[in-house]
């Protein structure tokens, strides 16, 4: 049997990976795709944001970063996917791995060369890196992971170019070309990018990687900054929209520089659909999500990733934004005549 092609989709926090992945899943390319999702922290929301109207196999990995603490889980999941494909329990033609925004792609790519079982079943087709044009300059200055994501890319996709000037885009492109001259730079406005430039491109060149990273196949150590942490807020009562807007607006103004990424799926009082929250630093937006199904458990879940997170303030403030509990209806007792 031919090797199963794998695409590693990476990019720093909030760069638009899930948006691009949704675009790929919705495209009429006639292929079934197995998706492996990895998020930083003990809970994620991206799985709820992915299209669910097709038969892709989506596997979540939320108990650590794919490039270090859960690499064993990645090996296990790839093995299980292949076994299910071989016995007919699953049908897919390719795999896309969406890494957490804090992942170094090198250890993930190593998996497909240093493990004999995996290298005999899968082929690393390309590393595709999303770059947030609004925040990339700062991220590249401050975070080693952002630099690695650019350096190992076979394709670089610029998102959020509508939020910066043409001159800023030009300066960013020049910097990216200096860091990685072999990777073509494409635009990806709200995930719109040519599929033929993302899949089956045979872009990953091991020899080229070994030239810039001689220890690529042997160096498996990777550590994250200890001051980057995550916090998850959950609630089964709906939010009061006005209170939540006021609180989040204040949080972003006061703590925006430390909030590297925040995203969530919300239940708002009186709204029949989920509301999707997305934010990076001072940029925050909401959009309508899928409708709540009859009998479905409704829960709001927000994930915050950043430095020196004010967890107590977030917990207490969000608790105060919840709508008042609905009083149970009482039926008047019948009077005996």
C-alpha positions in Angstrom: 0.0 0.0 0.0 1.2 3.5 -0.7 2.2 5.8 2.2 -0.5 8.0 3.7 0.4 11.7 3.1 0.5 13.9 6.2 0.3 17.7 6.4 1.4 19.5 9.6 -0.6 22.7 10.0 1.2 25.1 12.3 1.4 28.7 13.2 1.5 30.9 16.3 -1.5 31.4 18.6 -4.4 33.0 16.8 -2.9 32.9 13.3 -5.9 31.2 11.8 -5.1 27.5 11.7 -8.6 26.3 12.5 -10.1 28.7 10.0 -7.8 27.3 7.3 -8.5 23.7 8.3 -12.3 24.3 8.1 -11.7 25.7 4.6 -9.8 22.5 3.6 -12.5 20.2 5.0 -15.3 22.1 3.2 -13.5 22.0 -0.1 -14.8 19.5 -2.7 -11.5 17.7 -3.2 -13.1 14.2 -2.9 -10.8 13.0 -0.2 -11.6 11.8 3.3 -9.3 13.4 5.9 -8.3 12.2 9.4 -7.6 15.3 11.6 -5.5 15.2 14.7 -6.1 18.3 16.9 -3.7 19.5 19.6 -4.5 22.4 21.9 -2.5 23.9 24.8 -4.1 23.1 28.1 -6.4 20.5 29.5 -9.4 21.5 27.4 -10.0 22.8 23.9 -12.7 24.3 21.8 -11.4 23.8 18.3 -13.1 20.5 17.8 -16.5 22.3 18.1 -15.4 24.9 15.5 -14.6 22.3 12.8 -17.2 21.3 10.3 -19.2 18.3 11.5 -21.3 17.6 8.4 -18.9 15.2 6.8 -17.3 11.9 7.9 -13.8 13.0 8.8 -12.2 11.3 11.7 -11.2 14.0 14.3 -9.0 13.1 17.2 -8.3 15.6 20.0 -5.1 15.8 22.1 -5.5 18.2 24.9 -3.3 16.9 27.7 -0.1 18.6 26.6 1.8 20.0 23.7 2.2 17.7 20.7 5.9 18.6 20.3 6.9 17.4 23.7 4.7 15.8 26.5 2.3 14.0 24.2 4.5 12.8 21.4 3.8 9.2 22.6 0.1 9.9 22.2 0.8 11.1 18.6 2.5 7.8 17.8 -0.3 5.8 19.4 -3.0 7.7 17.5 -1.3 7.4 14.2 -0.9 3.7 14.8 -4.6 3.3 15.8 -5.7 5.3 12.7 -3.7 3.0 10.4 -5.0 -0.1 12.1 -8.6 1.0 11.7 -8.0 2.0 8.1 -6.5 -1.5 7.4 -9.4 -3.4 8.9 -12.0 -1.2 7.2 -13.3 0.5 10.3 -12.2 3.9 8.9 -11.7 5.3 5.5 -9.4 8.2 4.9 -6.8 9.2 2.3 -4.7 11.7 4.2 -4.0 13.1 7.7 -3.8 16.7 8.8 -2.2 17.5 12.2 -3.1 20.9 13.6 -0.6 21.7 16.3 -1.1 24.0 19.2 0.1 27.6 18.5 3.0 27.0 21.0 4.4 23.9 19.2 7.8 23.6 17.7 7.1 21.7 14.4 10.5 20.0 14.4 9.8 17.3 17.0 6.4 16.6 15.3 8.1 16.2 11.9 10.8 14.0 13.5 8.1 11.4 14.3 7.8 10.5 10.6 11.5 9.7 10.3 12.7 8.2 13.6 9.9 5.7 14.2 10.1 2.8 11.8 6.4 1.8 12.1 5.3 5.3 11.4 7.8 6.0 8.6 6.7 2.7 6.9 3.0 3.8 6.9 3.0 7.6 6.6 4.8 10.2 4.5 5.3 13.8 5.6 4.0 15.8 2.7 4.5 19.4 4.0 4.6 21.7 6.9 2.2 24.6 6.3 2.7 27.6 8.6 0.1 30.4 9.2 1.6 33.8 10.0 -0.5 36.5 11.6 0.4 39.7 9.8 -0.9 41.9 12.6 1.2 40.3 15.4 4.0 38.4 13.6 6.8 41.0 14.1 6.3 40.9 17.9 5.8 37.2 18.0 9.0 36.5 16.0 10.9 38.9 18.3 9.6 37.3 21.5 9.0 33.6 20.9 11.4 30.9 19.7 8.4 28.7 18.6 7.2 31.3 16.1 10.7 31.4 14.6 10.8 27.6 14.4 7.4 27.5 12.7 8.6 29.9 10.0 12.0 28.2 9.6 10.6 24.7 9.0 7.7 25.8 6.8 7.3 24.5 3.2 4.5 27.0 2.7 3.9 30.3 4.5 0.4 31.7 4.5 -0.2 35.3 5.6 -3.4 35.9 7.5 -5.0 39.2 8.7 -3.3 41.3 6.0 -6.4 43.5 5.9 -5.5 44.7 9.4 -2.1 46.2 8.4 -0.7 48.5 5.7 0.9 47.3 2.4 4.2 48.6 3.7 3.9 46.5 6.8 3.1 43.4 4.7 6.1 44.1 2.5 8.4 44.4 5.6 7.1 41.2 7.1 7.5 39.3 3.8 11.1 40.5 3.5 11.8 39.2 7.1 10.1 35.9 6.3 12.2 35.4 3.1 15.4 36.1 5.1 14.4 33.5 7.6 13.2 30.9 5.1 14.0 31.6 1.4 12.7 28.2 0.2 9.1 28.6 1.3 6.6 30.3 -1.1 4.5 33.0 0.6 0.8 33.0 -0.1 -2.2 35.0 1.2 -4.8 33.3 3.3 -7.7 35.8 3.9 -10.1 34.0 6.3 -8.7 30.7 5.3 -9.0 31.3 1.5 -5.9 29.7 0.0 -5.5 27.5 -3.1 -5.8 23.8 -2.1 -3.4 22.7 -4.8 -0.7 24.7 -3.0 -1.4 23.0 0.4 -2.0 19.3 -0.3 0.1 16.8 -2.2 2.9 19.3 -2.8 5.7 17.0 -1.7 7.3 20.0 0.0 9.1 18.5 2.9 12.8 18.0 2.0 14.7 16.2 4.7 18.1 17.0 3.2 17.3 20.8 3.1 16.2 20.6 6.8 19.4 18.8 7.8 21.4 21.6 6.2 19.9 24.2 8.5 19.3 21.9 11.5 22.0 19.1 11.5 20.7 17.7 14.8 17.1 17.4 13.4 16.9 13.6 13.7 18.6 13.3 17.1 17.6 16.4 19.1 14.3 15.6 20.7 14.4 18.0 23.6 11.9 20.9 23.7 10.8 23.2 26.5 8.2 25.9 26.7 8.4 29.1 28.6 7.3 28.4 32.1 5.4 31.7 32.3 3.0 30.8 29.5 0.0 29.2 31.1 -3.6 28.4 30.2 -6.9 28.8 32.1 -10.2 27.3 31.2 -13.6 28.7 32.3 -16.7 26.6 32.2 -20.3 27.3 33.0 -23.6 25.5 32.5 -25.7 28.7 32.9 -25.9 31.1 30.0 -24.1 34.5 29.9 -25.9 37.8 30.1 -24.7 39.4 26.8 -24.4 43.0 28.1 -22.5 42.0 31.2 -20.2 39.8 29.3 -19.4 42.4 26.6 -18.5 45.0 29.3 -16.3 42.6 31.2 -14.4 41.2 28.2 -13.9 44.7 26.9 -12.3 45.8 30.2 -10.2 42.6 30.4 -8.8 43.2 26.9 -8.0 46.8 27.6 -6.2 46.1 30.9 -4.6 42.7 30.2 -4.6 42.5 26.4 -0.8 42.5 26.1 -0.6 39.4 28.3 -3.5 37.6 26.7 -1.7 35.8 23.8 -4.8 33.9 22.8 -8.4 33.4 24.0 -11.2 31.5 22.4 -14.5 30.0 23.4 -17.9 28.6 22.6 -20.5 30.5 24.5 -24.2 30.1 25.4 -25.8 33.5 25.6 -29.2 33.9 27.2 -32.0 33.9 24.7 -29.8 32.9 21.7 -30.6 29.7 19.9 -27.1 29.3 18.5 -23.6 29.0 20.0 -21.5 32.1 19.9 -17.9 31.7 19.0 -15.4 34.0 20.7 -11.9 34.5 19.2 -9.2 36.9 20.4 -5.5 37.7 20.1 -4.1 40.4 22.4 -6.3 43.5 21.8 -8.2 42.0 18.9 -11.5 40.3 19.9 -14.4 39.2 17.8 -17.5 37.0 18.1 -19.5 35.1 15.5 -22.5 32.8 15.3 -21.8 29.1 15.6 -23.9 26.0 15.2 -27.4 25.9 16.7 -27.9 24.1 20.0 -29.7 20.8 19.4 -32.8 19.7 21.2 -31.8 18.0 24.5 -28.1 18.8 24.0 -26.2 19.8 27.2 -25.4 23.5 26.9 -22.1 24.6 28.3 -19.9 27.7 27.8 -16.2 27.1 27.6 -13.5 29.7 27.2 -9.7 29.0 27.0 -7.2 31.7 27.9 -3.5 31.4 27.1 -1.0 34.0 28.2 1.5 35.3 30.7 0.7 36.1 34.3 -3.0 35.4 33.7 -5.2 37.0 36.3 -7.1 33.7 36.9 -9.0 34.9 40.0 -10.2 38.0 38.2 -11.2 36.1 35.1 -13.1 33.4 37.2 -14.9 35.9 39.5 -15.6 38.3 36.7 -17.0 35.7 34.3 -19.1 34.2 37.1 -20.7 37.6 37.6 -21.5 37.8 33.9 -23.8 34.7 34.1 -27.5 35.3 33.7 -29.6 34.8 36.8 -30.9 31.2 37.3 -34.4 30.7 35.9 -36.8 30.1 38.8 -38.6 26.8 38.5 -42.3 27.2 37.7 -44.6 26.4 40.6 -48.1 25.0 40.0 -50.7 26.3 42.6 -52.1 23.6 44.8 -55.7 22.7 44.1 -58.1 23.7 46.9 -60.2 20.9 48.3 -63.9 21.7 48.2 
